[in-house]
Each structure stands twice: as C-alpha cells, then as structure tokens.
C-alpha cells in the first residue's frame, strides 16, 4: 500500500460546522456532487448514508465532499469498508479508512468477507458480488438507506469501451447507472482529474492498490493503455463514450417503462418459484421479448441476484423457450432454472428442501423454500368442495391420523384421490396438472400419521386426497390454506 498526500495529517479538515460547505463553493468536485444530488434526487433530508470507502482517491474524495456538504444536505454519514483479505495490505487499508473516518467525524464499520469462487465467474466479479453484499449488510446494521459509491466519469468511459469490445447491446452500453436500488453514485459526472485536484487542494491522503496497475486485467489495460492511446488521436473520446452511455441509458429506461405494465401482468407466484405467463409475449418483436423477460426476472419477479450474470446468450436461450416444447429448460446464474410449461415459463431457485416439517395447528407455518406458508384455522365445518383444491382443503380434525406435516414428494408416493377408491401415483397427478419437471421431485405434500404408515391428505395446490373428509357429522374442522409469497420466496442479496 502506498499512502499519498501533499501535507501531513494535520492538514486534514475536521468535521465541518455550520457554513463549512459554503466556504468551499467554487470547487468543481463539490459543485458536481451538489448538482448530482439535486438533479437525480440521490438523497433526502435527514438520510443516513453509508459511504463505501476503499481508501483509494475516488472514495476518499467522495467521503470528503459529502462530509463538507452534510450540513447543507442534512445528512448523517457512516463509512463502510470491505476487507476482502486478498492482499497483504488489506489490514493497513482498513486502518487507514478508520482513521480517515474518525478525522471527518464519521462512524466506520469494517466487514471481512470471503470471496467465493464459482465456475464461470472471474475473481474480480466474485469480489464485486461479495463487496456489495457486505455493503448492504453494513447499511442495514447502521440503519442507512442510500449506499454511496465512488464511480467516476472515467469509470463510466472505461466501462462503455470494455462492453463495446465485448459486443454488448444498448443495455450494456448504458454503462453504470447513477442509481440502482439503494446504491447511488454522486461522482459519476466527475472525472479523475477533478478528483485529484480536490485531494490536492485539501491535502487529503489516500492509498493506492497495486493491483490497479495490472494490465492483464481488461479494465486496467483499457485504463492505462487503450484509452490513453485513443485519446492521442481523439481527445474527446471519453466524452463521446459517456454521451453514448447516457443515450443508451435513456433508451433502455424508456423501453423498461413501456414494458413494465406487461411485465407486472405476466408474473404470478407458484409453488417453489414463479410463473411467467406466455400470452403477453405474443406478437412482440424479438428485442421486446428479451427486454420483457429480463424485466420480469430482475425487477418484477424480485430476482436482482441474476442481474450481474445475465448475458445476451441467456436472453437468447430464454426467448427460445417460447417456441420450445414443455419441459425445455434454461439455467441462469445463481442456480436459477427456467422451464417451459404448457402455458407459462416456470422459474425455480435451488432445490434445498428435504426434511418433513410439522405444522402448527392452528397457526401458520412458513415454507421459505417453497415461497409461501400454510395457515391452519378451525372455522365452522363446511362440506368439501372441488377435488382440484389449489388454495385450501378442509379436514375433519378427529379423522386426521396423527400429526400434520408437510414434506417433499418421494419416489413411489401414492394416494387415494377425493372421490376415488384406489390409489394413484402422485407423480402422474403432477404431470397431468402440468407441474414443471424440475418441481415434481420436491412438490409439497400434506401428510399425517406415522412415517411407516403415512397418509397423503393433499397434493398441495393440485389435488385433494380422500382422507379425513368433512362430513355432516364433523365436529371440528381444520381449514388448511396455501398462501404464496408474491416474489416467489428467498433470494440472494443483490450486488
């Protein structure tokens, strides 16, 4: 780690008091941050903001600028530092950030993370996912809403050029958004020269990460070799790249706004995942189909964890499912599986559920792996309705053979259907109902009795069994209701 500064630490500003921001007016970086906050409404009065500080020049300048403006903007600032443990200097970086935060009057939190490697993902991408997840945790612990990160205009130009070299379309060329969820980027209109000028004007020290000089990494090669070479012939190349990003951002935002009502209409909760109805895709051009699929998965269906890894090839495969036979599948990042059903695409996460779960009677039992819960109450008895019970079943409490449990389907499971007189295969019922293949192996069953003499009472959401029917002689009825989470269950944190 190299610490750079023009003067000693006594030159660092103390927490600014009333009027401190006004004394700094005229400095380009400060004006740019104030303008960005106002134009994009990045923060609100009284916000508690987590400022992500690595110790590098950009994040130091961002923290200093927000500290200078916090009285005017009426902000509470908390510093968050992520310790990846990947470099020998990581401990010193963390101590540097703690010291800087203390001098600027900000509490600081440091979180160590383990960077998990996954096939098909670079170490840099893995570190990024871990970093944003850690920042989200630090923000929750601090009670902060916005998370301010220090991407600059130079980062934007590098990103657009990198994605152009990778063959990206308009969404990729839109580059880095000024806001995504809780993450805000007040320096996105500020170039690196302005950052360094601000640091020099206030004698602010910062650390340098040696890995940022490694030109084996594509971004570093673009930063240190390609963009400087291009700038010699086209001095305004960085400005042109940022202009292209802004135009592409406007285009994709407009398309998303037009498609959002369709996306909201096509997503419905289902057991163990979500359904995307196919009808809204009819007669749409290919580009709109892909944009609608992406919007449905990432925004409407609440699956932001796939955003970073969703590529054009995935969207091509998803679009291909619309004309594929039932049972065709596409695997997406983070273990997400999309299967073509009869009239819908079915979206499932990882299959993690295996053990039987006793039910609260009466009460509610959460089934997070299935994206819902089972609620049991004891209303006045009512005679049974249709056998294809999708949302609820009624049972005679005195006829239920033992403790009620819910468990996943097992090979060979059979039951006597309501109105029938001989057992049939659960797998066959699920197939006839159009349940996706990926879900059939862990489909939930409501069962009762001892494990070696178990009775299936409900293929949940599909078919009622014959056991424990409510009759005119029933004294106590149990109503078992399936209530699905509209977002389809648990998700990973979004980077």
Secondary structure, 3 states (H helix, E strand, C coil): CEEECCCCHHHCCCCCCCCHHHHCCCCHHHHHHHHHHHHHCCCCCCCEEEEECCCCHHHHHHHHHHHHHHHHHCCEEEEEEEECCCCCCHHHHHHHHHHHHHHCCCEEEEEECCCCCCCCCCHHHHHHHHHHHHHHHHHHHHCCCCEECCCCHHHHHHHHHHHHHCCCCHHHHCCCCCEECCEECCCCCCCHHHHHHHHHHCCCCEEECHHHHCCCCHHHHHHHHHHHHHHHHCCCHHHHHHHHHHHHHHHHHHHHHHHHHHHHHHEEEECCEEEEECHHHCCCCHHHHHHHHHHHHHHHCCCHHHHHHCCHHHHHHHHHHCCCCCCCEEECHHHCEEEECCCEEEEECCCCCCCCEECCCCEEEEEHHHCEEEEEECCCCCCCCCCCCCCEEEEEHHHCCCCEEEEECCCCCEEEECCCCCEEEHHHHHHHCCCCHHHHCCCEEEEECCHHHCEEEEECCCEEECCCCCCCCCCCEEEEEEEECCCCCCCCCCC
